Amino acid sequence: MTERAGSRPGGGTVLPLAVTITIQALASLSSLAAPVMAPAAARTTGLAAETVGLFVGIVYATASVSSLVSGDMVRRWGAIRMSQASLLLCALGLLAAASGTPAMILLAAMLIGLGYGPITPASSHILVRTTPPHRMGLTFSLKQTGVPLGGMLAGLLLPPLIGSIGWQATAVVVAILCVLATAVTQTIREALDDDREPARAISATAPLRALQMVFASPPIRDMGVCSFFFGAMQLCLTTFLVIYLTSAQGMGLALAGTVLAVAQVAGVTGRIGWGWLSDRFIAPRRLLGLLGLAMGLAGITFAFAGASWPIAAFLLIAVVFGASAIGWNGVFLAEIANLAPAGQAATVAGASLFLTYAGVVVGPPAFAQVVARTDSFAAAYLAIGVVMLLVGLYLVLTRPGRRRRPQPA
């Protein structure tokens, strides 16, 4: 039995949701600042703009580790305190990047990743305590809109700042926003961290126990393993769509960017819509399976698309692709929180996200390797589309065995 709304005195949903969305958006803004600043930074650092791919890879690889170890820390110091520490790590990373030296930029990627990883486990701990069971899917999905919100802020806020004050000063501005949010959340820290356990030990074996907790429960295990493939597909969509459309389909850059924007909007809409649907009509596991099927079909359709297809066809595929491959996260996190043992939402979310982030790190390079070896985006989209069809079918057609619920540590 998991913790529910009312376990915290004066429990409510709106304030915790607003706080977690804000923190998620700032962490997302911090992690996405590098791709936006890369062209300007290349002119002053001597690093090729393409090295931003390595930067992003380090961010997510480090985030996978920090999410895995965050469970005991959330329970000892509280979810808000861990969120504050995460924002400060992101701020330090941005300040390190602003130095403009390659070594400090490498350090920046690691610091931002360390900060990004615990954000979702901490927010899961907060929301599972303050959200009624019948609104779990929608609430977690709304919280996850903080990720594309951060992306929109990066796209709208940063380019004008870079043009007026330079990329290094822009990094400092984003760092200041993280520090300000840290200060503001201090006002509600006591209320939302009232369940912290100051005497709780931080064990070196905690990450292993967290993974064991995931794999000991068939429903949680299935969610975590499938999220590896979902995460890979999401990053493949956002990373390669514009390149695919311009190089393989002959689209202009502006039009290809529009298709990507449509996919992102569909993803935000999907996150909210799927959360509402999972609360009322379709079991989360089955819904995630259907989304996996949609991802697979969209990928396979891209594999067989031709330059003669009307733009409306590409926009329609982008809507399906975005709504599924970007929109699945909230339903997944709500289901993980529902399945977690009492008091273990942060630990289980962190260990599950370790698998998700692993897919994020592995997926795009694997996709790129298929493209390089076959000289064909069609082959890569076909391969990942077939994999997603199999993952979707598994979730739709199977039911996990009886769950062995681990006891709270």
Salt bridges, closest charged atoms under 4 A:
GLU3 OE1 - ARG129 NE 3.54
ASP72 OD1 - ARG200 NE 3.05
ASP72 OD2 - ARG209 NH2 3.61
GLU190 OE1 - ARG196 NH2 3.41
ASP193 OD2 - ARG189 NE 2.91
ASP194 OD1 - ARG129 NH2 3.22
ASP195 OD2 - HIS125 NE2 2.62
ASP195 OD2 - ARG129 NE 3.47
GLU197 OE2 - ARG75 NH2 3.34
GLU197 OE1 - ARG200 NH1 3.50
ASP222 OD1 - ARG221 NH2 3.04
ASP222 OD2 - ARG285 NH2 2.98
